[in-house]
Amino acid sequence: MSGKTPNARTRAAPQPNPYTDLDDKAFWKTAVAGRSAFDIEGLWQPKFRILPKHRIVTAGSCFAQHIGRALAARRYHWVDAEPAPLALSAESRKHFNYGVFSFRTGNIYTATALLQWVSWAFGEATPPTEVWEKDGRFYDPFRPAIEPGGFENAQELFASREVTLAAIRRAVRESDIFVFTMGLTEAWYNLAAGHEYAMCPGTLAGTFDPAEHAFRNQPFNQIRRDLRAALNIMRGHNRGLRFLLTVSPVPLTATASGEHVLTATTLSKSTLRAVAGDMVSRSRFTDYFPSYEIITSCPYRGMFYEPNMRSVSPHGVAHVMNTFFADQAAKFGAQRYADNPQTEGHETSKDTPPPSVEDLVCEEEMLNAFQR
């Protein structure tokens, strides 16, 4: 034994461990810090291929509208299961909330609300008969903004809801992909009946009564339970249906939790993201697309938000959807538009600009009217 201490050049190489063979994407330095924000890639490893010919349903928070419109612009088969009457003008269709989501439910912000709608549609539960009134007009508590001037009477309201329930059944049974964008954990309930409202009573219509109405900030276990139940009901009527979950990157307009709206937003979105991750890890027919991370993560430095730091800019939406299509192509190969038999005569293209903030239907925005 010479007694010499080995120098750096003669020192033995580190022993292999689980990190030594990982790709660059696994390390922050190479995958994020060493790249331009626009060069970060491989954020999504899609489970299944999404083709233009697939019938794709979109539902959920206001950000889901971006996804539906981007798919249609790329000539993918976005499903409009409740089309507007032919006599309505384009302006009137927008006014009466046609073509916003695949059915005329308005925003479905929570997993519990999604479960309610599919349970009613498929006869798992009976829709409540509660109605809201304002200035002699009638409003549906579960889609109060769907008819801006309200319905003439309760019978007209219930008949309209039945049309939407039929559209949900048709969309679920005949589609291939169901995209659901989760938006909120905060919700308002009817204490006696247990159903969840689309908005707090007394905001858009109705009367708030603290003896009848309660606020709940839904916990992880409830959201996971209700989302799983909703997906299982839909799969029970279409065994081939697959789900793509997203989380809306749009912060809360307002919070009733008593917390600062910034921390309340963080709790809400973190919980939703955790539920999505858990669902994907347990289900071969459920995937998650990281639109939330693309908009909100620190490498993007808030560049995709409008000056109000809440609305996502058209530029941000375009980047999200470009990532969507790029990651699909990286996994399954580039998709030719000509492969879609639905594209003949289609007037839009992949270069169609995304909708402006003013074009979106976002019922939660109405809470701004109550700020003192």
C-alpha positions as CSV (number, residue, x, y, z in Angstrom):
1,M,0.0,0.0,0.0
2,S,1.6,3.3,-1.1
3,G,-0.3,5.5,1.3
4,K,-1.1,8.0,-1.4
5,T,-4.5,9.7,-1.5
6,P,-6.1,9.4,-4.9
7,N,-6.6,12.8,-6.7
8,A,-9.8,13.9,-8.5
9,R,-8.7,12.3,-11.7
10,T,-8.1,8.9,-10.2
11,R,-11.1,8.9,-7.8
12,A,-13.7,6.2,-8.5
13,A,-16.8,7.2,-10.5
14,P,-20.0,7.5,-8.5
15,Q,-22.0,4.4,-8.1
16,P,-25.1,4.1,-10.2
17,N,-28.4,5.1,-8.6
18,P,-31.9,5.8,-9.9
19,Y,-31.0,9.4,-10.9
20,T,-27.9,8.6,-13.1
21,D,-29.9,7.3,-16.1
22,L,-32.7,9.9,-16.0
23,D,-33.4,12.1,-19.1
24,D,-32.7,15.8,-19.1
25,K,-36.4,16.5,-18.6
26,A,-36.1,15.1,-15.0
27,F,-33.7,17.8,-13.9
28,W,-34.7,21.5,-13.4
29,K,-31.4,22.8,-14.6
30,T,-31.6,21.1,-18.0
31,A,-35.4,21.0,-18.5
32,V,-36.3,24.5,-17.2
33,A,-33.5,26.8,-16.1
34,G,-31.3,26.2,-19.1
35,R,-34.1,26.9,-21.6
36,S,-36.2,29.7,-22.9
37,A,-39.8,29.4,-21.6
38,F,-40.9,28.8,-25.2
39,D,-38.4,25.9,-25.6
40,I,-39.7,23.9,-22.6
41,E,-41.0,20.7,-24.1
42,G,-42.3,17.3,-23.2
43,L,-44.6,18.5,-20.5
44,W,-47.3,16.1,-21.5
45,Q,-46.8,12.4,-22.1
46,P,-50.3,11.6,-23.6
47,K,-51.8,8.2,-22.7
48,F,-53.9,8.0,-25.8
49,R,-54.0,9.5,-29.3
50,I,-56.6,12.2,-30.1
51,L,-57.5,12.3,-33.8
52,P,-59.5,14.8,-35.8
53,K,-62.1,12.2,-36.4
54,H,-62.7,11.6,-32.7
55,R,-65.9,13.2,-31.3
56,I,-64.7,15.5,-28.5
57,V,-66.9,16.9,-25.8
58,T,-65.8,19.9,-23.7
59,A,-67.3,21.0,-20.4
60,G,-66.2,22.7,-17.2
61,S,-64.9,26.2,-16.4
62,C,-64.5,29.1,-18.8
63,F,-61.1,27.9,-19.9
64,A,-62.7,24.8,-21.4
65,Q,-64.1,27.2,-24.1
66,H,-60.6,27.8,-25.3
67,I,-59.9,24.1,-25.8
68,G,-63.1,23.5,-27.7
69,R,-62.5,26.4,-30.1
70,A,-58.9,25.5,-30.7
71,L,-59.9,22.0,-31.5
72,A,-62.6,23.2,-33.9
73,A,-60.1,25.6,-35.5
74,R,-57.7,22.7,-36.2
75,R,-60.6,20.9,-37.8
76,Y,-61.0,18.4,-35.0
77,H,-64.5,17.0,-34.4
78,W,-65.7,19.2,-31.5
79,V,-69.2,18.1,-30.5
80,D,-72.0,20.6,-30.3
81,A,-74.8,18.3,-28.9
82,E,-77.2,21.2,-28.3
83,P,-77.0,23.4,-31.4
84,A,-78.8,26.7,-31.6
85,P,-82.0,27.0,-33.6
86,L,-81.3,27.8,-37.2
87,A,-83.3,31.0,-37.0
88,L,-81.0,32.6,-34.4
89,S,-78.3,35.0,-35.6
90,A,-74.7,34.6,-34.5
91,E,-75.1,37.4,-32.0
92,S,-78.2,35.8,-30.5
93,R,-76.6,32.4,-30.3
94,K,-73.8,33.9,-28.2
95,H,-76.3,35.9,-26.1
96,F,-78.3,32.7,-25.3
97,N,-75.1,30.6,-24.6
98,Y,-75.2,28.3,-27.6
99,G,-72.0,26.8,-28.8
100,V,-70.1,27.7,-25.7
101,F,-69.7,24.1,-24.4
102,S,-70.9,20.9,-25.9
103,F,-74.2,21.3,-24.1
104,R,-76.0,24.3,-22.7
105,T,-75.2,23.9,-19.0
106,G,-73.1,27.0,-18.7
107,N,-70.0,26.7,-16.7
108,I,-69.6,23.5,-14.6
109,Y,-67.0,24.6,-12.1
110,T,-66.8,21.6,-9.8
111,A,-66.8,17.9,-9.9
112,T,-69.9,17.8,-7.7
113,A,-71.8,19.9,-10.3
114,L,-70.6,17.6,-13.1
115,L,-71.9,14.6,-11.0
116,Q,-75.2,16.3,-10.6
117,W,-75.7,16.9,-14.3
118,V,-74.8,13.4,-15.4
119,S,-76.8,11.9,-12.6
120,W,-79.9,13.8,-13.7
121,A,-79.2,13.1,-17.4
122,F,-79.0,9.3,-16.9
123,G,-81.7,8.9,-14.2
124,E,-79.4,8.3,-11.3
125,A,-81.1,11.2,-9.5
126,T,-84.1,13.4,-9.9
127,P,-83.5,17.1,-10.8
128,P,-84.7,19.5,-8.1
129,T,-87.7,21.6,-8.8
130,E,-86.3,24.7,-7.1
131,V,-86.4,27.9,-9.2
132,W,-85.2,31.4,-8.7
133,E,-87.2,34.5,-9.4
134,K,-86.2,38.0,-10.3
135,D,-88.4,40.8,-11.6
136,G,-91.1,38.4,-12.6
137,R,-88.8,36.1,-14.5
138,F,-87.6,32.6,-13.7
139,Y,-84.0,31.4,-13.5
140,D,-82.5,27.9,-13.3
141,P,-80.4,27.7,-10.1
142,F,-78.1,25.2,-11.9
143,R,-77.5,27.4,-15.0
144,P,-78.8,30.9,-14.0
145,A,-76.9,32.7,-16.8
146,I,-78.1,30.4,-19.6
147,E,-81.1,32.6,-20.4
148,P,-80.0,36.2,-19.7
149,G,-83.5,37.5,-19.3
150,G,-84.8,34.5,-17.5
151,F,-87.7,32.2,-18.5
152,E,-91.3,33.3,-18.7
153,N,-92.4,30.5,-16.3
154,A,-91.1,27.5,-14.4
155,Q,-92.6,25.1,-17.0
156,E,-90.5,26.7,-19.8
157,L,-87.4,26.5,-17.5
158,F,-87.9,22.8,-16.9
159,A,-88.6,22.1,-20.6
160,S,-85.4,23.8,-21.5
161,R,-83.4,21.9,-18.9
162,E,-84.8,18.6,-20.3
163,V,-83.4,19.5,-23.7
164,T,-80.0,20.0,-22.1
165,L,-80.2,16.7,-20.3
166,A,-81.0,14.9,-23.5
167,A,-78.0,16.7,-25.1
168,I,-75.7,15.4,-22.3
169,R,-77.0,11.8,-22.9
170,R,-76.4,12.1,-26.6
171,A,-72.9,13.6,-26.2
172,V,-71.8,11.0,-23.7
173,R,-73.1,8.0,-25.7
174,E,-71.8,9.1,-29.1
175,S,-68.4,10.7,-28.2
176,D,-64.9,9.4,-27.9
177,I,-63.2,12.0,-25.7
178,F,-64.7,14.0,-22.8
179,V,-62.6,17.0,-21.8
180,F,-63.4,18.4,-18.4
181,T,-61.7,21.5,-17.0
182,M,-61.9,21.8,-13.3
183,G,-62.2,25.3,-12.0
184,L,-63.3,25.7,-8.4
185,T,-63.5,24.1,-5.0
186,E,-65.7,26.7,-3.5
187,A,-69.4,26.2,-3.9
188,W,-72.9,27.1,-2.4
189,Y,-75.4,24.4,-1.4
190,N,-79.0,24.0,-0.4
191,L,-78.8,22.8,3.2
192,A,-82.0,20.8,3.1
193,A,-81.8,19.2,-0.3
194,G,-78.0,18.9,-0.5
195,H,-77.7,20.0,-4.1
196,E,-75.0,22.4,-5.3
197,Y,-75.8,25.7,-7.0
198,A,-74.0,27.1,-10.0
199,M,-73.7,30.4,-8.2
200,C,-74.5,31.8,-4.8
201,P,-78.2,32.6,-4.4
202,G,-78.9,36.3,-4.5
203,T,-76.1,37.1,-7.0
204,L,-77.5,36.7,-10.4
205,A,-81.0,35.8,-9.2
206,G,-82.8,34.3,-6.3
207,T,-82.6,35.3,-2.6
208,F,-79.9,34.4,-0.2
209,D,-81.0,32.9,3.1
210,P,-78.3,31.9,5.6
211,A,-80.8,29.4,7.1
212,E,-81.2,27.6,3.8
213,H,-77.9,28.2,2.0
214,A,-74.4,27.2,3.0
215,F,-70.8,27.7,1.7
216,R,-68.4,24.8,1.4
217,N,-64.8,24.7,0.3
218,Q,-64.7,21.1,-1.1
219,P,-61.9,18.9,0.2
220,F,-59.7,16.5,-1.8
221,N,-61.7,13.4,-0.8
222,Q,-65.1,14.8,-1.8
223,I,-63.8,16.1,-5.2
224,R,-62.1,12.8,-6.0
225,R,-65.2,10.8,-5.0
226,D,-67.6,12.9,-7.0
227,L,-65.4,13.1,-10.1
228,R,-64.9,9.3,-10.0
229,A,-68.6,8.8,-9.7
230,A,-69.4,11.1,-12.6
231,L,-66.8,9.4,-14.8
232,N,-68.1,6.0,-13.9
233,I,-71.7,6.9,-14.8
234,M,-70.6,8.1,-18.2
235,R,-68.4,5.1,-18.8
236,G,-71.4,2.9,-17.9
237,H,-73.2,4.3,-20.9
238,N,-70.2,4.4,-23.2
239,R,-67.4,1.9,-22.4
240,G,-65.1,3.4,-25.0
241,L,-65.3,6.9,-23.6
242,R,-62.0,8.4,-22.5
243,F,-61.4,11.5,-20.3
244,L,-58.9,14.3,-20.5
245,L,-58.8,16.4,-17.4
246,T,-57.4,19.9,-17.1
247,V,-57.3,22.5,-14.3
248,S,-58.2,26.1,-15.2
249,P,-55.3,28.6,-14.7
250,V,-57.8,31.4,-14.1
251,P,-57.7,32.6,-10.5
252,L,-60.8,33.0,-8.3
253,T,-62.8,36.2,-9.0
254,A,-63.7,36.3,-5.3
255,T,-63.6,34.0,-2.3
256,A,-66.1,33.4,0.5
257,S,-63.6,31.4,2.5
258,G,-62.4,34.4,4.7
259,E,-58.9,34.0,3.3
260,H,-57.1,36.3,1.0
261,V,-58.2,35.6,-2.6
262,L,-54.6,34.8,-3.6
263,T,-54.1,32.1,-1.0
264,A,-57.6,30.9,-1.5
265,T,-56.8,30.5,-5.2
266,T,-53.6,28.5,-4.4
267,L,-55.5,26.1,-2.2
268,S,-58.3,25.6,-4.7
269,K,-56.1,25.0,-7.7
270,S,-53.6,22.8,-5.8
271,T,-56.4,20.6,-4.6
272,L,-57.9,20.3,-8.0
273,R,-54.5,19.5,-9.5
274,A,-53.9,16.8,-6.8
275,V,-57.2,15.2,-7.6
276,A,-56.4,15.2,-11.3
277,G,-53.1,13.5,-10.6
278,D,-54.6,10.9,-8.4
279,M,-57.4,10.1,-11.0
280,V,-54.8,9.7,-13.8
281,S,-52.6,7.4,-11.7
282,R,-55.6,5.1,-11.0
283,S,-57.3,5.0,-14.4
284,R,-56.1,3.9,-17.8
285,F,-58.8,5.8,-19.6
286,T,-58.2,9.1,-17.9
287,D,-55.4,11.5,-18.8
288,Y,-54.3,15.0,-17.7
289,F,-53.1,17.9,-19.9
290,P,-51.0,20.6,-18.0
291,S,-52.6,23.8,-19.3
292,Y,-52.5,25.0,-15.7
293,E,-48.8,24.6,-15.4
294,I,-48.1,26.2,-18.7
295,I,-49.9,29.4,-17.8
296,T,-49.0,29.6,-14.0
297,S,-45.5,28.2,-13.5
298,C,-42.6,30.5,-12.6
299,P,-40.6,30.0,-15.9
300,Y,-43.4,31.8,-17.8
301,R,-43.3,34.8,-15.4
302,G,-47.0,35.6,-15.8
303,M,-46.5,36.6,-19.4
304,F,-49.7,34.8,-20.5
305,Y,-52.0,36.8,-18.3
306,E,-53.8,40.0,-19.2
307,P,-53.1,43.1,-17.1
308,N,-55.8,42.1,-14.6
309,M,-53.5,39.1,-13.8
310,R,-56.5,36.8,-14.1
311,S,-57.6,36.5,-17.7
312,V,-55.4,34.4,-20.0
313,S,-54.4,36.3,-23.1
314,P,-55.0,34.9,-26.6
315,H,-51.2,34.5,-26.9
316,G,-51.2,32.3,-23.8
317,V,-54.1,30.2,-25.1
318,A,-52.3,29.8,-28.4
319,H,-49.1,28.6,-26.6
320,V,-51.1,26.1,-24.5
321,M,-52.8,24.6,-27.6
322,N,-49.6,24.5,-29.6
323,T,-48.1,22.5,-26.8
324,F,-51.2,20.2,-26.8
325,F,-50.7,19.4,-30.5
326,A,-46.9,19.2,-30.4
327,D,-46.9,16.7,-27.5
328,Q,-49.5,14.6,-29.3
329,A,-47.3,14.7,-32.4
330,A,-44.2,13.8,-30.4
331,K,-45.9,10.7,-29.0
332,F,-47.9,9.5,-32.0
333,G,-46.6,11.3,-35.0
334,A,-47.9,14.4,-36.9
335,Q,-51.6,14.5,-37.8
336,R,-52.7,15.4,-41.3
337,Y,-55.9,17.5,-41.5
338,A,-57.0,15.6,-44.5
339,D,-57.4,12.5,-42.3
340,N,-60.5,14.1,-40.9
341,P,-63.6,13.5,-43.0
342,Q,-65.4,16.3,-41.2
343,T,-63.1,19.0,-42.6
344,E,-64.6,19.5,-46.0
345,G,-65.8,23.0,-46.4
346,H,-64.6,24.0,-43.0
347,E,-63.9,27.7,-42.9
348,T,-61.4,27.8,-40.0
349,S,-57.8,26.8,-39.8
350,K,-55.0,26.2,-37.4
351,D,-54.2,29.9,-37.7
352,T,-57.6,31.1,-36.6
353,P,-56.9,33.4,-33.6
354,P,-58.2,32.3,-30.2
355,P,-61.2,34.1,-28.7
356,S,-60.7,37.3,-26.9
357,V,-61.4,37.7,-23.2
358,E,-64.7,39.5,-24.1
359,D,-65.8,36.4,-26.1
360,L,-65.7,34.0,-23.2
361,V,-68.7,33.2,-21.1
362,C,-67.5,33.1,-17.5
363,E,-70.3,33.3,-14.9
364,E,-68.0,33.6,-11.9
365,E,-66.9,37.0,-13.3
366,M,-70.4,38.3,-12.3
367,L,-69.2,38.3,-8.6
368,N,-67.2,41.5,-9.4
369,A,-70.4,43.4,-9.4
370,F,-70.7,42.9,-5.6
371,Q,-67.4,44.4,-4.6
372,R,-67.8,47.4,-2.3
